[in-house]
Amino acid sequence: MVNFFPTPYPDELLYSTLARYCIRSGNIREIHNFEDLFGTRNCIAVMELPTQLNALIANMPVNTKYTAEYFIFKHTLFPFLAAFIPQERAEKIIQTMRNGEGAISYIRIGLISNSITLNKYFRFCPECFKEDIERFGEPYWHRSHQVTGVFVCPKHKIPLYNSTELIRAGNRQRFISASKENCKVEKEINYPDDLMEKMLWMAEDAEILLNNQFGFKEPEWFQSQFRVKLVEKGYARMNNYIHQKKLKQDFVDFYGHEYLQLVQSPVSNNSGGWLSDMIRKNNRTTYTVRYLLLARFLDIPVADLFNIKLGFNDEDENNIDVYQELWDQRLIELAQSELSIREIADVLKASTKTIRKSIDRLGIEPF
């Protein structure tokens, strides 16, 4: 059991708090810090989704008010990384963070399957660094600076810089603090204004996810939210037809190829890719940044995406009902003209899958 535990600073990673404990512990060998904190040497220092938090709480000073959930939601990247996954899976990840193997969390949260390359180095904001020393007497690692896909500080609106400390390399049984030695600005970074604007959007939206517990939703919730806006903006019809080419082109025009490459979310006109997957019904896990990109493009504020069920107004619903009736009638006429399903799909600008489903729904005899 540890005799003391540093108070976590605002926006501080748990990793950083543990690193500050190690500085103050007086232990000569770093492995002894793990024994103090977790009661075992059999764990590693993890930045995004730390584990063995139950053991950490059990080894806290008597009458501690900290809980595993407090650390998970307030001082790890879990609220960002798990924002768009179903509740059942989120609860399994929380359980793993409390008492389990770290690699499982990364698989369940989709970081492996999405082929996202996570940040290599800890990042820092030069202005935050100075302010932290003035206010607290020492610098620390901010969690809002460590999100893969965030390139600027949401508070000071300036570029983030890589420290010299690797997140995943070397001795994984060391917690390393931010310091003047590892947080130096070797060369100033300047982004073009149009790129900076998009980077600020992402930094601000990521911060909203980190600092709010919106509650977990099933994939169908977000698909419905996006579908309403896609129809409203003319990218989709109520028969599930989506103007893929127009959507992709406008999406790329909105963000630009350069920015989409930076956030590891390029969109190709030739292949479906992640954007097509997100607006279709599927259970694939998609990296959080991509949800934020699509929500911003469709003018859905982050809080509304979770808290307000988007829908069509009465006039829209009447128009949609009329449109559906006309579309169904046209399908019946085409089916009776002995055209093939593919030919009907070309006329109605729908997929053959949609045509087949509609034929079954309407009970059209020739088919």
N, C-alpha and C positions, 0 to 999 in steps of 0.2 A: 504493500500500500504506500502511495506517495504522501508526503507530508504537506505538500502545497501543489497548487495547479494554477498556471497563469490565467488571468481573465481574458477570454478572446476579445480582440478588438473589432470594431465595426468592419464588416465585409472581409474578415480574416478567414483564411482557410484553416481548418482543423490541423492540417499538416504543419502550418506555420506556427500555430499555438504550441504544438508538440515540439517543434524545433526550438522554440523559446524556453520550453521546460528543460530541454537537454542542455542548453547553455547554462542554466541556473542550477542544475542538479548536482554538479560537483563530481559526477561519475567520470572516472578516468577512461574507462572503456565504454564505447558507445553502445555495445550490446547490453550493458547493464541498464541503460535507459529503457530498452524494450522490456526487460524483466520488471522494472519499476512500474511501467505504464500498463503492460498487458499480462504480466505474470508468466511470460514465456518468451523464449528467443525465436520461436517458430512463427514469425510474421515479418512482413516487409513494410517499408514506408511507401504509402500510396497517396497520390495527390487528389485524383478526381473522386474515387469511390472507396474510401478507406474501410477496412474490415476490423473485426474483433472489438467492436465498440462496447459490447456488453462487458467484456473483460476490463476495458478501460474504465467504465463507470464503476465496476466492482472494486477497482484499485484506487478510486478517488478518495480524497480526505473525507473523514466522517461528516455526515450531514450535508454532503454536496447536493446542490439543487440541479446539477446537470443530468440530462438523460441522453440516451442514444439518439432518440428522435430529434432532440434539440440540435445536436451536432449535425445530424444528417441534413436537416432542412435549413439550418442557419449558417453552417460553416463547411459544407461540401458542395460539389457541383451537381449533386443528385436532383435538386429542384429544376435545374435546366435540362439535364440529360434525360430525365424521366418524365418531362412535362406532358408528352403526347403518347404515353404508353398506357395500356389498360390497367385498372386497379389491381387485378389479381397478380399480374406480372410485377407491378410496382411493389406490392407487398412482399413478394418473393425476394426482390432485390434488397429491400429494407432488412429482411430477415438475414440475408447473406452478409450485409454490412454489419449487422449486429453480431453475427457469429458464424462466419463461413469463409469460403475461399474467394479471393478477390476476382480471379479471372472469370468466374461464373457471372458476376454482375455485368461485366463488359459485354459478354455474349448476350445475356438477356436484354440488355438495354439497346442492343443492335449496333454497337460501335464496330464490331468485327464484320458483320454481314454488309454494312454500308460502305466498306472500304474507305472510311474516313481516316486520314492521317492526323493523329492528335499532335498537339504542340510538342515540340522537342525540348524547348527550354522554358523555365519559369519566366514570366513577363512582369514588367513593372512600368509604372507611370512616373516620370521624373518629378512631377509636381506633387503627386501623392507621397512619394518617397520623402521629399523635403518636409511636407506637412506632418507626416507621421513622426518624424524625428522631433519636430518642434512641439507637437501635441503630446506624444507618448514617450519620447526619449529614445525611440528605436523604430526602425522600419519593419515592415512585415509583408508577406505575400497576400495580395487581395484576390479574392475568388473571382470577382467580376473581370479581372485582367487575364484569367487563365482559360477562359472559354475559347475553344477552337472555333474560329470564324469571327472572333471579335478582335479588331485591330487598333481600337482607340479607347481611351479612358472616357466613360460616360460622364464623369464629373467634370473633368478639365477640358474635354473635347480636344485632346492632343494624341498623337500616335503613342502606342505602347512599344516598349523596347524589349528585346530578348536579354535576359541576364546571361551569365556564363554557366549557370547551374542547370544541368540536364535533369529532366523529370524522370526519365526511365533509362538509367545507365549507371555504371559504376557500382558503388556500394549501396544496395537497396535497403540496408539496415542502418541508415543514417537519416535523420531529419535535419535539413540544412536551412538555416535562416537567411532572410534577405539581409544584405550588408553593403557597405560602401565598396567593398572589394568585388562583389559579384554583380553589382548593379551600376554599371558605368555606361554612359552614353558615348560610344566611340565615334559615331557619325550620325548627325541629325537626320531624321526622316521627315520628308515632306510629301504628302499625297495631293494630287490635283483636287480642286474643289468639288467636282462632280463625284469623284471616288470617295472623298471625305464625307459627303452628305450621306451616301449609302452606308458607309462604315458607322456613322453615328446612329443611323436608324437601327442597325443591328445591335450595337452596344446598348442602346436604350431599351430595346425590346428584350434583350437577354437579361438585363438588370431587373426588369419587371418580373420575369419568370423566376429569377433567383430570390426575389424578395416577397413573393406572394405564393400562398398555397391555394391554388384554384380548385383543387380536387381532380381526381383522375377520371377520364372519360373513355368510352369505347371508341374504336376507330370510326364507327358509323356516325358518331356525333360530328366529328370534324369533316367527314365526307359530305354530310348534309349541310354543314355551315358553308363549305366551299361551293357546293352545288348551287345553293341559293344565289350566291354572288356571281357565279359563272353565268347563270341564266339571266340575272339582272343586268349584267354587263354585255350580254349578247354572245358569250363564248359557248353556250350550251343551250339545248332545247329540252323540253320536258320529257321527250321520248328517249332521253339519255344520249342523244347525239351530241358530240363535242366538236367544235371547230378547232381541232388540234393545231393545224398549221397557223391559223390566226393567233391562237393563244400563245404558242411558242414564240412567234415573231414579236408580238407585243411585249411579252415577258422579257425577251432578250433586249428589245429596244429600251425597256424601262430600266433595266439594271446595267446592261452593257456586258460584253463577253469578258472583259478584263476582271470586273468585280466578281462575276459568277465563277470564274476560274479561281480567284483568290479564296472564295468560300467553299471551294471543292464541290460546286453544284452547276457544272456547265450544262447547257441545253443544246441539243443537236436537232436540226430540222429533219434529219433523216430517220433517226431512231426515236422510240418512245421515251426511254430514259425515265429518270426519277419523277419528272413533272407529270408525265402521262400516268405513271403508277399512282401518284398521290390523288388524282381526281377520278380514278376508277375505284370500284369496290375491291379492295384486297386487304389482307392482314399483314402486309409487309411493314417492318419497322423502318421508319425513315428518320434520319438525323434531324434534330430539333431545328437547326438553322434553316432547313428547307421548308418547314412549316411556317417559320417567321417570314421567309422570302415570299411565299405564296400569299400569306395573310396581308402583308404590307402591300403587295401588288393589287390585291382585291379590295383594299381600303377597309380591312377589318382590324380594329384595334385589338391588341393582345387580350385585354380584359374581356372585351365583348366576345372574342372567339371562344372563351370558356364559359362566360356567365350569362350571355344573352342568346336565347335560341332564335336564330335568324329564320325568317319565313317570308312567304309572299303575302302581300295585302289582298283585300277582297277583290279589288279590280284586277290585280295580277292573276289571282286564282280563277276568276271568271274567264279571263282571256286564255289562260292555260287550258281550262276545261274545253273552251270552244276550239282551241288549236288542236287538242287531243282528239276531239270528235272528228274534225276535218281530216286530220292525219290518218285516223283509223279508217275513215270512209275511202280515202285515196288508196290505202293499202288493199282494201277489199276489191276495189276496182282493178288495180294492177294485178292482183292475184288471179282474178277471173279472166285476164287477158292473156293467160298462159305464158307469162314471163317467168324466167328463173328467179330464184331467191337473190342471186347476185345482181341480176338486172334490176330487180325491184329495189334492192339496197342502193344501187347507183342513182336511181331516180329520186328516192326519198332522202338521199345523202345520210344514210344510216349504215351501221355495220350489219353484216349478215346475221350475226348473233342476235341483234335487236329485232331484226325482221322475223327470225324464227320464233323468238319469244312472243312477239306480238301476234303472229299467226296462231300460235297455241292458245294465247289469251282470248283471241276473237273466235277461235274454233272455225277457221276458214276451211271449207271442205276440200278444195283441190289438193291441199297439202296434208 
